[in-house]
Amino acid sequence: MSANIKNIETRDRDEQTKLEMKHRQEEDDLYRKFSKHREEENRRIREEIQDEWERELERLTSRFQQEMQVKKRRPDAEIGALTLRHQQERADLEKNMTLRRDKKKESLTRKMLEHERAATAALVEKQSHEMMELIQERRSEYMAASSIYLDGEEAPPYPARAPAPQPPLVSKFHIYTDPAEFADVDKIAISVAQEDQKTFTDLVRQLVGRCASDVEKARTIFRWITVKNLNNIQFDENLRGDSPLGLLRGIKHGTESYHVLFKRLCSYAGLHCVVIKGYSKSAGYQPGVRFEDNRFRNSWNAVYVAGAWRFVQCNWGARHLVNAKDAPKPGNRGKSDSLRYEYDDHYFLTDPREFIYEFYPLQPDWQLLKTPITLHDFEELPFVRSLFFRYGLYFSDPNTKAVMFTDSTGAATMRIAMPAHMQSSLIFHYNLKFYDTEGDGFDGVSLKRFVMQSVVGNVVSFRVHAPCSGAFLLDIFANAVTPREYLTGEPMKFKSVCKFKICCAELQTVMVPLPDCASGEWGPTKATRLFGLVPITHQEALVFAGRELEIQFRMSRPLADFMATLHKNGVDEKRLSKYVQQNVSDDIVTFYITFPEEGQYGLDIYTRERGGPTAIHQNGSTEKEKHLLTHCCKYLINSSKRN
């Protein structure tokens, strides 16, 4: 690199630092105004409450004195009762005035914080523009001196002015397919987050100094914010603006959000970034809720990388530190190699067609969709979470909405399709409860027993049969596991992928709950997927039978110790145990069921792998460990003499 280029880089660094110091002085002035305004408003409230207290107390005392004049010749008991009443009224007045003062302060604080956030965002907007102007000027000089583009000879120059919002021409998948592609730059972000920097210039240079593209620059900033765990930083009360943590004082005061901070850092890295305001289906939201007030207002970012505007949601992308008790304290590196930081990659460069399910901008252009939707359309979109897209799920019925209505029998069906590469590992569960209460039972029966979950091909279906008229909330969960993990029988964590509001206006048919079987899907698909147990006789979840039934499977790998249990509403499970038998011959497993009476039954089948891992005892001897029996599959059987 020539001495001329080195001189440009040194001057660039010096001028950027100089501009940052100017910006910091502007921030100091702004924070002083905030502090002075807060003091003035708090003093005004105190004076108003004090004046009101004195007036009310004077009125109360005057009334007491008048009543005492009237009753001064009455018995002492009456005078004593009057005195006690006066004391109680005074205490009540004091209590009410305290509550009124606190409510006024709370309301005022909220309004001042909104004003301060707006003022801070406006200042950061101005400062970011100035920083981008400086960087663009220096970038042009650098390119002229080196005769190459900043990000490589083949790459087009980064735009000097922020382009207008347009849908990206390619999806996130074309930029990267696996977060592991960013392993090196993620390590940089995690390492930098263990230290505290005194200037944004130093911070951003440490983050992006070794980045090879604008995408990598945005990535290191995103990962630094998600790793830094800004909500848990402990700030000193006398925090100076030129101290390391002084950089983040806006976070401390609540005047600067993750989104404003991301925009600020992007400007130091020379990246165009905007803060977008709108609605989000955030904490507390349920399907069917209308966006009629400010409860679900939110902000997020779009950053211009890879030739297009792309969404970033740092706040939703941030996750906790695993083994947080081992986290090094600020200024100490500690044992960072043993730490693992969890985050949600979905919220980095999210595709617009997925982002619109959770975020609706006030300006339609910032949907970044070829055909923008209305707020009503947004409300009707199914309520999905990031895991839905991470697993590649989609709705097989394009008419699926957040609120689903039952037919005259109280039935409604939700269908979710899985991509081919996830069919062998995805397991679903669900929960059903009343929409307006936490109640999850009806006439002493769990509402889960009014939902039938089944899998056919790549589609998992949830058929709800409402037991009564009203509104219900269906929460669908999923987890990706290997057959080996499932066979251990260890508890699995399921996370929500989507929710629906189920509305039943009227019910013309009395619904009975499904038999009390193990939770989860009905049918043999799970047996094949996780256990390699292929059904020979019955491929569907619902079976129609006479008074006897044989169900056969073929084992594609060794399994052992089969067990089946029969269930029927109103009948003790132990009483039914004698009606089920099983037999294993070579690779064929047969279950023989006789039904003591007509009706609907549920059949649970359990098994485990033959062999298993080897356990080594203290005396050196070994033996094969036995896994507990694991639920394999279940059938719903309608027994009738006519079949």
C-alpha positions in Angstrom: 0.0 0.0 0.0 1.5 3.4 -1.0 2.4 6.1 1.5 -0.3 8.3 0.0 -3.0 5.8 0.8 -1.7 5.4 4.3 -1.8 9.1 4.8 -5.4 9.2 3.6 -6.3 6.5 6.0 -4.6 8.3 9.0 -6.3 11.5 8.1 -9.6 9.7 7.7 -9.3 8.2 11.2 -8.4 11.6 12.7 -11.2 13.5 11.0 -13.8 10.8 11.9 -12.7 11.1 15.5 -12.9 14.9 15.4 -16.4 14.7 14.0 -17.4 12.2 16.7 -16.1 14.6 19.4 -18.3 17.4 17.9 -21.3 15.0 17.9 -20.6 14.0 21.5 -20.6 17.7 22.6 -24.0 18.0 20.9 -25.2 15.0 22.8 -23.9 16.5 26.1 -25.9 19.6 25.4 -29.0 17.6 24.6 -28.7 15.5 27.8 -28.2 18.7 29.9 -31.4 20.0 28.4 -33.2 16.7 29.2 -32.0 16.9 32.8 -32.9 20.5 33.3 -36.4 19.9 31.8 -37.0 16.9 34.0 -36.0 18.9 37.1 -38.3 21.8 36.2 -41.2 19.5 35.5 -40.7 17.5 38.7 -40.5 20.8 40.7 -43.7 22.0 39.0 -45.6 18.8 39.9 -44.4 19.0 43.5 -45.5 22.6 43.8 -48.9 21.8 42.2 -49.5 18.8 44.5 -48.4 20.8 47.5 -50.8 23.7 46.6 -53.6 21.2 46.1 -52.8 19.5 49.3 -52.9 22.7 51.3 -56.2 23.7 49.8 -57.9 20.4 50.4 -56.4 20.2 54.0 -57.7 23.8 54.7 -61.2 22.8 53.4 -61.2 19.6 55.5 -60.0 21.4 58.6 -62.6 24.2 58.2 -65.4 21.7 57.9 -64.1 19.9 61.0 -64.0 23.1 63.1 -67.6 24.0 62.0 -68.9 20.6 63.0 -67.0 20.9 66.3 -68.7 24.2 67.0 -72.1 22.6 66.5 -71.3 19.6 68.7 -69.2 21.2 71.4 -72.0 20.7 74.0 -72.6 17.1 72.9 -71.3 14.0 74.8 -67.6 13.4 74.7 -68.2 10.2 72.7 -69.7 12.1 69.8 -66.8 14.6 69.8 -64.3 11.7 69.9 -66.0 10.0 67.0 -65.9 13.2 65.0 -62.2 13.6 65.8 -61.5 10.1 64.7 -63.4 10.6 61.5 -61.4 13.8 60.8 -58.1 11.9 61.3 -59.2 9.2 59.0 -60.3 11.7 56.3 -56.9 13.4 56.6 -55.1 10.1 56.2 -57.2 9.2 53.2 -56.5 12.6 51.7 -52.8 12.2 52.1 -52.9 8.8 50.6 -55.0 10.0 47.6 -52.7 13.0 47.0 -49.7 10.6 47.0 -51.3 8.4 44.4 -52.2 11.4 42.3 -48.7 12.7 42.5 -47.2 9.3 41.5 -49.7 9.0 38.6 -48.8 12.5 37.4 -45.1 11.8 37.6 -45.6 8.5 35.8 -47.6 10.2 33.0 -45.1 13.1 32.8 -42.1 10.7 32.7 -43.7 8.7 29.9 -44.4 11.9 27.8 -40.9 13.3 28.5 -39.3 10.0 27.5 -41.2 10.0 24.2 -40.1 13.5 23.6 -36.5 12.7 24.5 -36.4 9.6 22.3 -37.7 11.6 19.3 -35.1 14.3 20.0 -32.3 11.8 20.3 -33.4 10.0 17.1 -33.5 13.3 15.3 -30.0 14.2 16.5 -28.6 10.8 15.5 -30.3 11.1 12.1 -28.5 14.4 11.6 -25.2 13.1 12.9 -25.4 9.9 10.9 -25.9 12.0 7.7 -22.8 14.1 8.5 -20.7 11.0 9.2 -21.9 9.4 6.0 -21.0 12.6 4.1 -17.5 12.5 5.6 -17.0 8.8 4.9 -18.2 9.1 1.3 -15.9 12.0 0.7 -12.9 10.0 2.0 -14.0 6.8 0.2 -13.9 8.7 -3.1 -10.4 9.9 -2.3 -9.3 6.4 -1.4 -10.7 4.9 -4.6 -9.0 7.6 -6.7 -5.7 7.0 -4.9 -5.8 3.2 -5.0 -7.7 2.9 -8.3 -9.8 0.1 -6.8 -13.2 -0.1 -5.2 -13.3 -0.3 -1.4 -14.9 -3.8 -1.4 -13.0 -5.4 -4.2 -12.3 -4.8 -7.9 -15.3 -6.6 -9.1 -17.8 -5.0 -6.8 -19.8 -1.9 -7.8 -19.2 1.3 -5.8 -21.4 1.7 -2.7 -24.0 4.4 -3.4 -23.1 7.9 -2.2 -26.8 8.7 -1.5 -29.3 6.5 0.2 -31.4 4.8 -2.6 -35.2 4.9 -2.5 -36.9 1.9 -1.0 -37.3 -0.9 -3.5 -37.9 -4.7 -3.1 -34.6 -6.6 -3.2 -34.0 -8.5 -6.4 -32.7 -11.6 -4.7 -33.6 -13.3 -1.4 -31.5 -13.8 1.7 -30.8 -17.3 0.6 -28.7 -16.0 -2.3 -26.6 -13.9 0.1 -25.9 -16.7 2.5 -27.4 -20.1 3.3 -25.8 -20.9 6.7 -25.0 -18.5 9.6 -21.7 -20.5 9.9 -20.5 -18.6 6.8 -20.1 -15.7 9.2 -18.1 -17.7 11.8 -15.0 -15.5 11.5 -16.7 -12.1 11.7 -19.0 -13.3 14.5 -15.9 -14.2 16.5 -14.7 -10.6 16.0 -18.0 -9.2 17.2 -18.0 -11.5 20.3 -14.4 -10.6 21.1 -14.9 -6.9 20.7 -18.0 -7.1 23.0 -15.8 -8.3 25.8 -14.1 -4.9 25.9 -15.3 -1.4 26.3 -14.3 1.3 23.8 -14.1 5.1 24.5 -15.3 6.2 21.0 -17.6 4.9 18.4 -14.8 5.4 15.9 -12.6 2.9 17.8 -15.5 0.5 18.3 -16.6 0.4 14.6 -13.0 0.1 13.4 -12.4 -2.9 15.6 -15.7 -4.4 14.3 -15.4 -3.8 10.6 -11.6 -3.4 10.0 -11.2 -6.9 8.7 -14.6 -7.2 6.9 -14.5 -7.9 3.2 -18.0 -6.7 2.2 -20.8 -4.4 3.3 -22.8 -7.5 4.4 -20.0 -8.5 6.8 -19.9 -5.0 8.2 -23.6 -5.0 8.9 -23.2 -8.5 10.4 -20.5 -7.6 12.9 -22.6 -4.6 14.1 -25.7 -6.8 14.4 -23.8 -9.5 16.3 -22.1 -7.0 18.6 -25.4 -5.6 19.6 -27.0 -9.0 20.1 -23.9 -10.2 22.1 -23.4 -7.0 24.2 -26.7 -7.6 26.1 -27.3 -3.9 26.5 -30.4 -4.3 28.7 -28.3 -5.9 31.5 -25.3 -3.5 31.5 -24.8 -1.9 35.0 -24.2 1.9 34.7 -22.7 4.1 37.3 -25.0 7.0 38.4 -22.2 9.6 37.6 -21.6 8.3 34.1 -19.4 10.6 32.0 -20.0 10.9 28.3 -16.2 10.3 27.5 -16.0 7.1 29.5 -16.2 3.7 27.8 -19.8 3.0 28.9 -20.6 6.6 28.2 -21.0 5.6 24.6 -24.1 3.7 25.6 -25.6 6.3 28.0 -28.6 6.6 25.7 -29.4 3.0 26.5 -29.2 3.8 30.2 -31.5 6.8 30.0 -33.9 5.0 27.7 -33.6 7.7 25.1 -31.7 5.5 22.5 -33.1 2.2 21.3 -31.3 -0.8 19.7 -32.5 0.5 16.3 -31.1 4.0 16.7 -27.8 2.6 18.0 -27.6 0.2 15.0 -28.2 3.2 12.6 -25.5 5.2 14.4 -22.9 2.4 14.2 -23.8 1.8 10.5 -23.1 5.4 9.7 -19.6 5.0 11.2 -19.1 2.0 9.0 -20.3 3.9 5.9 -23.5 2.0 5.5 -26.9 3.6 4.7 -29.4 2.7 7.4 -32.9 3.9 8.3 -35.1 3.5 11.4 -38.6 2.3 10.4 -41.6 2.9 12.6 -44.8 0.9 12.6 -46.7 -2.0 14.3 -45.4 -5.4 15.4 -47.0 -8.6 16.6 -44.9 -8.4 19.7 -45.2 -9.5 23.4 -48.8 -9.6 24.5 -50.2 -9.8 21.0 -52.7 -12.5 20.2 -54.2 -13.4 16.8 -57.4 -11.4 16.1 -56.2 -8.2 17.9 -56.7 -5.0 16.0 -54.0 -2.3 15.8 -56.2 0.6 17.1 -53.8 2.3 19.5 -50.1 2.5 20.3 -49.8 -0.7 22.3 -47.9 -2.5 19.6 -46.0 0.3 18.1 -42.4 -0.6 17.3 -39.2 0.3 15.4 -36.7 -1.6 13.3 -34.0 -1.0 10.7 -33.4 -1.4 7.0 -29.7 -1.4 6.0 -28.5 -1.1 2.4 -26.2 -4.0 1.7 -25.7 -6.4 -1.2 -27.3 -3.9 -3.6 -30.6 -3.6 -1.8 -32.4 -2.5 1.4 -32.7 -5.4 3.8 -34.4 -5.6 7.2 -32.6 -6.0 10.6 -34.3 -6.3 14.0 -31.5 -6.2 16.6 -33.9 -6.2 19.6 -35.7 -9.4 18.5 -32.4 -10.9 17.3 -30.7 -10.5 20.7 -30.6 -13.6 22.9 -29.2 -14.4 26.3 -25.7 -15.6 27.2 -25.6 -19.3 27.9 -23.7 -19.9 31.2 -24.1 -16.2 32.0 -22.6 -16.7 35.4 -19.2 -17.4 33.7 -19.4 -14.2 31.6 -16.4 -12.0 32.0 -16.9 -8.6 33.6 -16.5 -5.5 31.5 -12.8 -4.9 30.9 -11.8 -8.5 31.6 -11.5 -11.1 28.8 -12.1 -14.0 31.1 -12.8 -17.4 29.7 -14.6 -16.3 26.5 -13.8 -19.6 24.7 -16.2 -21.5 27.0 -19.1 -19.1 26.4 -21.9 -19.6 23.9 -24.1 -16.7 22.7 -27.5 -17.5 21.4 -29.2 -15.2 18.9 -31.9 -15.4 16.3 -30.4 -15.2 12.8 -33.9 -14.9 11.3 -33.8 -11.1 12.1 -30.7 -10.4 10.1 -31.4 -9.5 6.5 -34.9 -10.9 6.8 -36.8 -11.3 3.5 -39.7 -8.9 3.1 -42.2 -11.7 2.4 -41.4 -13.2 5.8 -40.9 -9.9 7.7 -44.4 -8.7 6.8 -45.9 -11.4 9.0 -44.6 -9.7 12.1 -43.9 -6.1 11.2 -46.0 -3.5 9.4 -44.4 -0.1 8.6 -46.4 3.1 8.6 -45.0 4.0 5.2 -46.1 1.3 2.7 -42.9 1.7 0.6 -40.9 0.2 3.5 -42.7 -3.1 3.3 -40.2 -3.7 0.4 -42.9 -5.8 -1.3 -43.8 -5.6 -5.0 -47.5 -5.4 -3.9 -47.9 -3.7 -0.5 -50.6 -4.9 1.8 -53.1 -3.0 4.0 -53.2 -2.9 7.8 -56.3 -5.0 7.7 -54.4 -7.6 5.6 -51.6 -7.5 8.1 -54.0 -8.2 10.9 -55.4 -11.2 9.0 -52.1 -12.8 8.3 -51.4 -15.9 10.5 -49.6 -15.1 13.7 -46.2 -16.8 13.2 -42.9 -16.7 15.0 -39.3 -16.8 13.6 -39.0 -20.6 14.1 -41.8 -21.1 11.6 -39.5 -19.7 8.9 -36.3 -21.2 10.3 -37.9 -24.7 9.8 -39.0 -23.7 6.3 -42.7 -24.1 7.2 -45.5 -22.7 5.1 -49.3 -22.8 4.9 -50.6 -25.3 2.3 -53.9 -23.4 2.1 -53.3 -19.8 1.0 -56.5 -18.8 2.6 -55.3 -19.6 6.1 -55.9 -16.6 8.4 -55.1 -15.6 11.9 -58.8 -16.1 12.9 -60.4 -19.3 11.7 -64.1 -20.0 11.9 -65.6 -23.4 12.6 -68.4 -25.1 10.6 -71.8 -26.1 12.0 -70.2 -29.1 13.7 -67.7 -26.9 15.5 -64.8 -28.1 13.3 -61.9 -26.1 11.8 -58.6 -27.4 10.4 -55.2 -25.7 10.2 -52.6 -27.2 7.9 -48.9 -26.6 7.9 -46.6 -27.9 5.2 -43.0 -29.0 5.8 -40.1 -28.9 3.4 -38.8 -32.3 2.3 -35.5 -32.0 4.2 -37.3 -31.4 7.5 -40.0 -34.1 7.4 -37.8 -36.7 9.1 -36.9 -34.5 12.1 -39.8 -32.2 12.9 -42.1 -33.0 15.8 -45.2 -30.9 16.5 -47.3 -30.4 19.6 -50.1 -28.0 20.4 -52.1 -26.4 23.2 -55.7 -25.3 23.2 -57.3 -22.9 25.7 -60.1 -20.4 25.9 -59.2 -17.2 24.1 -60.2 -14.7 26.9 -59.2 -16.7 29.9 -56.4 -19.0 31.0 -58.8 -21.9 31.2 -57.7 -25.0 29.3 -60.4 -27.4 30.4 -64.1 -28.1 29.6 -66.3 -30.1 32.0 -63.2 -31.4 33.7 -61.6 -32.5 30.4 -58.4 -31.0 28.9 -59.2 -29.0 25.7 -56.2 -30.7 24.1 -58.5 -33.7 23.7 -60.7 -31.8 21.3 -57.8 -31.4 18.7 -56.7 -34.2 16.4 -53.2 -33.8 15.0 -52.1 -35.9 12.1 -49.5 -36.0 9.4 -50.1 -37.0 5.8 -47.1 -36.6 3.4 -45.5 -33.3 4.1 -48.6 -31.7 5.7 -49.3 -31.7 9.5 -53.0 -31.0 10.2 -54.7 -29.8 13.4 -58.4 -30.4 13.4 -60.2 -28.6 16.2 -63.6 -29.7 17.4 -64.9 -26.9 19.7 -66.8 -28.4 22.7 -68.9 -25.3 23.0 -69.5 -22.0 21.3 -67.0 -19.2 22.0 -63.4 -18.3 21.1 -60.3 -20.5 21.5 -56.6 -20.0 21.2 -54.6 -22.7 19.4 -50.8 -22.6 20.0 -48.7 -24.9 17.7 -45.2 -25.8 18.8 -42.4 -27.6 17.0 -38.9 -29.0 17.5 -36.4 -30.6 15.2 -34.9 -33.8 16.7 -33.0 -36.8 15.4 -34.5 -40.3 15.9 -31.6 -41.0 18.3 -32.5 -38.0 20.4 -36.2 -38.9 20.5 -35.5 -42.6 21.4 -33.6 -41.6 24.6 -37.0 -40.5 26.0 -35.4 -37.3 27.4 -37.8 -34.3 27.8 -37.8 -32.1 24.7 -38.3 -28.3 24.5 -40.9 -27.2 22.1 -41.2 -23.6 20.9 -44.2 -21.8 19.4 -44.3 -21.5 15.7 -47.8 -20.1 15.2 -51.1 -19.3 16.9 -54.7 -19.1 15.8 -57.9 -17.7 17.2 -60.7 -20.3 16.6 -64.2 -18.9 16.7 -67.3 -21.1 17.1 -70.5 -19.0 16.7 -72.9 -21.8 17.3 -72.7 -25.6 17.8 -75.3 -27.9 16.3 -73.5 -31.1 17.3 -72.4 -32.2 20.8 -68.7 -33.0 20.6 -67.0 -35.6 22.8 -63.3 -35.6 23.7 -60.8 -37.9 22.0 -59.6 -40.9 24.1 -57.0 -39.9 26.7 -53.9 -41.0 24.8 -50.4 -39.7 24.8 -50.2 -36.1 23.4 -49.1 -35.4 19.9 -49.9 -36.6 16.4 -52.2 -39.5 15.5 -51.4 -42.1 12.9 -48.3 -44.3 12.0 -46.3 -41.6 10.3 -44.2 -40.8 13.4 -43.5 -44.5 13.8 -41.9 -44.6 10.4 -40.2 -41.3 10.7 -38.5 -41.8 14.0 -38.4 -45.6 14.6 -38.3 -47.0 11.1 -41.5 -48.9 11.8 -43.4 -49.2 8.5 -47.2 -49.9 8.7 -48.4 -52.9 6.7 -52.1 -52.9 7.4 -53.2 -49.4 8.5 -51.6 -46.3 7.0 -54.2 -43.8 8.3 -54.7 -42.4 11.8 -58.4 -43.3 11.8 -59.4 -46.9 11.7 -62.9 -48.5 11.4 -63.1 -52.0 12.8 -65.5 -54.6 14.0 -65.0 -56.2 17.4 -61.5 -57.5 16.6 -58.5 -55.9 14.9 -55.0 -56.7 13.8 -52.4 -54.0 13.2 -49.1 -55.0 11.6 -45.8 -53.2 11.2 -42.5 -54.1 9.6 -39.3 -53.2 11.4 -36.6 -51.6 9.2 -34.2 -51.6 12.1 -34.0 -53.6 15.4 -36.6 -52.6 18.0 -37.5 -54.4 21.2 -40.0 -54.5 24.1 -43.2 -53.4 22.4 -46.2 -52.4 24.5 -49.7 -51.1 23.6 -52.4 -49.6 25.8 -56.0 -49.2 25.0 -58.1 -46.1 26.0 -61.8 -45.4 26.0 -63.7 -42.5 27.5 -65.3 -43.5 30.8 -63.4 -46.8 31.1 -60.5 -47.5 33.4 -57.3 -48.1 31.4 -56.3 -51.1 33.6 -59.6 -52.8 32.7 -58.8 -52.6 29.0 -55.2 -53.9 29.3 -56.3 -57.6 28.8 -57.8 -56.7 25.4 -54.4 -55.9 23.8 -51.7 -58.3 22.9 -48.6 -58.2 20.7 -46.3 -60.6 18.9 -42.9 -60.2 17.2 -41.9 -62.6 14.5 -38.7 -61.8 12.6 -39.2 -58.2 11.5 -43.0 -58.3 11.7 -44.8 -56.8 14.7 -48.5 -57.6 15.2 -50.9 -56.1 17.7 -54.1 -58.0 18.4 -57.0 -56.0 19.8 -60.5 -57.2 20.9 -63.0 -54.6 21.9 -65.3 -55.3 24.9 -68.0 -53.0 23.4 -68.7 -50.7 20.5 -67.4 -47.2 20.6 -64.3 -45.0 20.0 -61.0 -46.2 21.3 -57.4 -44.9 21.3 -54.4 -47.2 20.9 -51.0 -46.1 22.1 -47.9 -48.0 21.0 -44.5 -47.8 22.7 -41.1 -49.3 21.9 -37.4 -48.9 22.3 -34.3 -49.7 20.3 -32.7 -53.1 20.7 -29.2 -53.0 22.3 -28.4 -49.4 23.2 -25.2 -47.7 24.5 -22.8 -49.5 26.8 -22.5 -48.5 30.4 -19.2 -49.0 32.2 -19.4 -49.7 36.0 -16.8 -48.7 38.6 -15.6 -52.3 38.8 -14.8 -52.3 35.1 -17.7 -54.5 34.0 -20.0 -53.4 31.2 -23.6 -53.9 30.2 -26.0 -52.6 27.7 -28.1 -49.7 29.0 -31.8 -49.9 28.4 -33.7 -46.9 27.3 -37.2 -46.3 28.7 -40.1 -47.2 26.4 -40.8 -44.3 24.1 -44.1 -43.4 22.6 -44.1 -44.6 19.0 -47.5 -43.8 17.5 -51.3 -43.9 18.2 -54.5 -44.8 16.3 -58.1 -43.6 16.7 -60.3 -46.7 16.3 -64.1 -46.7 15.8 -65.4 -50.2 16.7 -68.8 -51.3 15.5 -70.6 -54.6 14.7 -71.3 -53.3 11.2 -67.6 -53.2 10.3 
